[in-house]
Amino acid sequence: MEKYTRDLKKYILEHKNDLNRPAMEAYMKHNFLFLGIKAPERVQLTKQFIKINGDPTELKIIREIWDLEGREFQYIALALLDRQYKKAEKERIQFYESLVVDKSWWDTVDTLAGRLICFHFLTYPELIEEYAEKWIQSENMWLNRAAILFQMKFKDKTDQERLFRYCQLMSNSNEFFIQKAIGWALREYSYINGDAVENFIQNTNLAPLSKREGMKNIDKLRKQ
C-alpha cells in the first residue's frame, strides 16, 4: 500500500462514528459497511487531507483507496477522480469501466456514469461507439445503466437516436435500476426535446416506472 493511501486511511478512520453507521448502512440496503462519516464531514475531511498531502499522482493510489473497506472510501476515490477529470487521459475510460463493475450500486455508478464518464465521452466522443455499445449489450446490469445514463449532461449534444435505442433495448428489463435509469434519462432529455420524448414514450412498450419518470417534467409543464 502506498504511503498516500496509508495516511488517508489512518486520517479517515480517526473520524469513524458508530452512531451514524447503522442508518447509513440501512439506507444502502446493507450492501456495504460504512464508517459513519456523513457527506458534509467526509467532503471537508477530504479537502483538508488534500490541502496537506496534495492529490494522488497515480491511478493505482486511487484504486487502493477504492479497495479500502468502508463505503466512504469509494466516495473519496470518486472525489479524487473528479478533481482530475478535465485532464484525464483517453485511456482512463478503462479505469472508469473497472469501477462501474466493482462494489457496484447506484451511488457510485451514477457518479461514474452521470459525471466522470459523461465528461470523458464529451472530451473523447470517439470512445462512445466502442464502450457504450459494449456496455448496453453486456450482461452486467450496472454497465447497462451506465450506457443509458452517460448522456445526462450532454443537453443539446445528446445523441437522440442512441438514447432512444438504448432505452428500447432495455425496455424489457425487470430490474428496478434499469427501469429507473430509462425514465431518468428520458426525463433529463425532455428538457431539451419534450415532444420527441413524449412521442417515444407513447410508442414504446416501456415499464410503468420508466414512463412515469420519463413524463415527470412534461406533466409538470402541462400543469403550469
Backbone torsions as a table, in degrees:
resi	resn	phi	psi	omega
1	MET	NA	133.7	-179.4
2	GLU	-69.0	154.2	-179.0
3	LYS	-58.4	-40.7	179.9
4	TYR	-57.4	-44.9	-179.5
5	THR	-65.8	-44.4	179.9
6	ARG	-60.7	-45.4	-178.1
7	ASP	-65.9	-40.7	178.8
8	LEU	-65.3	-44.4	179.3
9	LYS	-58.0	-47.4	-179.7
10	LYS	-61.6	-43.7	-177.7
11	TYR	-64.1	-45.7	-178.2
12	ILE	-69.3	-41.8	-178.9
13	LEU	-63.4	-24.0	177.0
14	GLU	-66.5	-14.7	-176.6
15	HIS	-112.5	18.4	175.5
16	LYS	-56.6	146.4	178.2
17	ASN	-138.4	99.7	-176.3
18	ASP	-68.4	-17.0	178.1
19	LEU	-71.2	-35.8	-178.9
20	ASN	-81.2	-25.1	-168.9
21	ARG	-57.6	-48.9	-175.6
22	PRO	-57.4	-43.6	-178.8
23	ALA	-66.7	-38.3	-179.7
24	MET	-67.5	-39.6	178.9
25	GLU	-69.9	-36.8	178.7
26	ALA	-65.6	-39.1	179.6
27	TYR	-61.2	-32.5	178.1
28	MET	-97.0	24.5	174.3
29	LYS	57.3	28.2	177.6
30	HIS	58.7	29.7	176.2
31	ASN	-80.3	-20.8	-175.5
32	PHE	-141.2	153.0	171.7
33	LEU	-83.2	140.3	178.3
34	PHE	-117.1	159.0	176.0
35	LEU	-94.8	-9.9	179.0
36	GLY	84.0	22.2	179.2
37	ILE	-101.2	111.4	-176.7
38	LYS	-71.0	159.8	-171.0
39	ALA	-52.8	-49.9	-178.2
40	PRO	-58.9	-41.8	179.1
41	GLU	-68.8	-41.0	179.6
42	ARG	-60.4	-43.0	179.4
43	VAL	-62.2	-43.7	-179.5
44	GLN	-66.4	-42.1	178.6
45	LEU	-62.7	-40.4	178.9
46	THR	-63.6	-43.5	178.4
47	LYS	-61.2	-43.1	-179.3
48	GLN	-64.7	-40.3	179.6
49	PHE	-65.3	-43.0	-179.9
50	ILE	-65.6	-37.5	179.7
51	LYS	-59.1	-35.5	-178.7
52	ILE	-87.9	-40.5	-170.6
53	ASN	-106.3	-9.4	-177.6
54	GLY	77.3	-176.4	178.1
55	ASP	-87.0	150.2	175.3
56	PRO	-62.6	142.6	-174.7
57	THR	-91.1	-14.7	-176.1
58	GLU	-134.1	148.8	178.1
59	LEU	-64.3	-28.1	-179.1
60	LYS	-63.6	-27.7	176.9
61	ILE	-70.6	-43.4	177.7
62	ILE	-63.1	-36.5	177.1
63	ARG	-65.0	-39.7	177.2
64	GLU	-61.7	-42.2	179.2
65	ILE	-63.6	-44.2	178.0
66	TRP	-57.2	-38.5	-174.9
67	ASP	-77.1	-10.4	179.9
68	LEU	-67.7	149.8	-179.9
69	GLU	-79.7	132.2	-175.4
70	GLY	123.1	117.4	-173.9
71	ARG	-59.0	-29.4	179.8
72	GLU	-57.9	-30.0	-179.4
73	PHE	-69.1	-33.0	174.7
74	GLN	-66.7	-39.1	177.7
75	TYR	-64.4	-39.8	179.0
76	ILE	-65.8	-40.8	177.9
77	ALA	-60.2	-41.7	179.0
78	LEU	-66.8	-37.7	177.6
79	ALA	-63.8	-38.8	177.8
80	LEU	-67.1	-39.6	175.8
81	LEU	-64.3	-38.2	-178.7
82	ASP	-62.7	-30.8	178.7
83	ARG	-70.7	-14.7	-175.0
84	GLN	-112.0	-2.0	-165.7
85	TYR	-62.2	-29.8	-177.5
86	LYS	-70.5	-23.5	-179.6
87	LYS	-113.9	17.3	-179.2
88	ALA	-66.9	134.1	177.8
89	GLU	-70.7	156.8	-175.6
90	LYS	-54.1	-41.3	-175.2
91	GLU	-69.3	-7.3	-178.0
92	ARG	-64.3	-18.5	177.8
93	ILE	-55.7	-32.9	179.0
94	GLN	-66.4	-36.0	177.7
95	PHE	-68.8	-45.6	177.6
96	TYR	-58.0	-44.3	179.6
97	GLU	-59.2	-41.1	-178.7
98	SER	-64.9	-30.8	179.3
99	LEU	-78.1	-30.8	177.9
100	VAL	-58.6	-37.8	-174.1
101	VAL	-97.0	7.8	-180.0
102	ASP	-121.1	132.0	-177.2
103	LYS	52.7	43.5	-168.6
104	SER	-75.9	132.7	169.5
105	TRP	-163.6	169.3	-173.2
106	TRP	-59.7	-32.1	-173.4
107	ASP	-64.9	-41.1	178.7
108	THR	-85.5	-40.9	-176.8
109	VAL	-63.0	-38.2	-178.1
110	ASP	-70.3	-34.3	174.8
111	THR	-67.6	-42.7	178.2
112	LEU	-63.1	-51.3	-175.0
113	ALA	-72.2	-48.0	-172.4
114	GLY	-80.2	-11.2	180.0
115	ARG	-129.9	-66.7	-173.3
116	LEU	-65.2	-50.9	179.3
117	ILE	-69.1	-38.5	177.1
118	CYS	-53.8	-54.0	-178.4
119	PHE	-68.1	-32.3	179.2
120	HIS	-66.4	-42.0	178.9
121	PHE	-70.4	-30.4	174.8
122	LEU	-66.8	-34.4	178.6
123	THR	-77.3	-38.9	-177.8
124	TYR	-124.5	69.4	-175.6
125	PRO	-60.7	-19.8	179.4
126	GLU	-67.6	-13.7	178.8
127	LEU	-81.3	-19.3	-171.8
128	ILE	-59.9	-48.5	-175.6
129	GLU	-59.0	-43.9	-178.5
130	GLU	-69.4	-50.0	-171.6
131	TYR	-84.8	-47.8	-178.6
132	ALA	-62.8	-39.8	178.8
133	GLU	-64.6	-38.9	177.2
134	LYS	-65.0	-40.7	-176.6
135	TRP	-68.2	-41.5	-176.8
136	ILE	-68.2	-23.2	178.6
137	GLN	-92.0	-4.9	-175.2
138	SER	-70.6	158.0	172.9
139	GLU	-85.9	-3.9	178.8
140	ASN	-88.3	118.0	-176.8
141	MET	-58.8	-36.0	-175.2
142	TRP	-73.5	-31.4	172.5
143	LEU	-68.9	-37.9	174.6
144	ASN	-58.2	-46.5	-178.8
145	ARG	-62.4	-41.4	178.9
146	ALA	-62.0	-39.8	179.8
147	ALA	-64.4	-35.8	-179.8
148	ILE	-74.1	-35.8	-170.3
149	LEU	-95.0	-11.9	-169.3
150	PHE	-65.0	-17.8	-179.9
151	GLN	-91.0	12.0	-173.9
152	MET	-53.2	-35.9	-178.1
153	LYS	-108.9	16.2	-179.8
154	PHE	-74.5	-25.7	-179.8
155	LYS	51.9	-120.7	-175.7
156	ASP	-75.2	-2.7	174.5
157	LYS	-92.1	1.4	-179.6
158	THR	-59.2	133.1	173.7
159	ASP	-84.5	95.7	-174.4
160	GLN	-60.1	-43.0	-179.0
161	GLU	-59.8	-44.1	-179.8
162	ARG	-65.8	-45.3	180.0
163	LEU	-57.9	-51.0	-178.2
164	PHE	-65.9	-38.8	179.9
165	ARG	-64.4	-42.7	179.5
166	TYR	-65.0	-42.0	178.4
167	CYS	-62.5	-39.8	179.7
168	GLN	-68.8	-39.9	179.0
169	LEU	-59.3	-35.1	-176.5
170	MET	-100.5	8.6	-173.3
171	SER	-65.8	-20.9	179.8
172	ASN	-91.1	1.1	-178.4
173	SER	-67.0	138.0	175.2
174	ASN	-92.5	-0.2	-177.9
175	GLU	-75.1	127.0	178.1
176	PHE	-54.8	-44.9	-174.2
177	PHE	-69.7	-21.6	174.8
178	ILE	-82.5	-45.2	178.0
179	GLN	-59.3	-42.0	179.4
180	LYS	-66.0	-41.9	-179.6
181	ALA	-62.0	-42.4	178.4
182	ILE	-58.4	-49.1	180.0
183	GLY	-63.2	-40.1	-178.9
184	TRP	-65.4	-45.8	-179.7
185	ALA	-63.5	-42.5	178.9
186	LEU	-66.4	-41.1	178.3
187	ARG	-60.6	-43.0	-179.8
188	GLU	-64.1	-41.2	-179.9
189	TYR	-72.0	-22.6	179.9
190	SER	-64.3	-21.7	175.4
191	TYR	-68.1	-23.2	-179.1
192	ILE	-95.9	-44.0	-177.2
193	ASN	-145.2	78.3	-176.9
194	GLY	-63.2	-36.7	-179.2
195	ASP	-63.7	-42.8	-179.4
196	ALA	-65.9	-39.9	179.7
197	VAL	-65.4	-46.5	-179.4
198	GLU	-61.9	-42.8	178.5
199	ASN	-61.9	-40.9	178.6
200	PHE	-64.1	-45.5	-178.5
201	ILE	-63.2	-41.7	-178.2
202	GLN	-68.0	-26.3	-174.4
203	ASN	-110.7	14.4	-179.4
204	THR	-127.9	139.8	-179.1
205	ASN	-81.8	76.3	-179.8
206	LEU	-92.7	158.3	174.2
207	ALA	-64.8	148.5	179.2
208	PRO	-52.7	-39.5	179.0
209	LEU	-60.7	-44.7	179.6
210	SER	-62.5	-42.0	-179.8
211	LYS	-64.8	-45.7	-179.1
212	ARG	-60.5	-47.7	-179.1
213	GLU	-64.3	-42.7	-177.8
214	GLY	-65.2	-29.9	-175.8
215	MET	-92.8	-3.1	-172.1
216	LYS	-55.7	-50.0	-177.9
217	ASN	-68.7	-39.7	179.6
218	ILE	-62.9	-45.7	179.4
219	ASP	-64.5	-37.2	179.4
220	LYS	-63.2	-43.5	-179.9
221	LEU	-64.7	-34.9	-179.4
222	ARG	-67.3	-31.0	-177.0
223	LYS	-79.7	-16.9	-177.8
224	GLN	-75.5	NA	NA
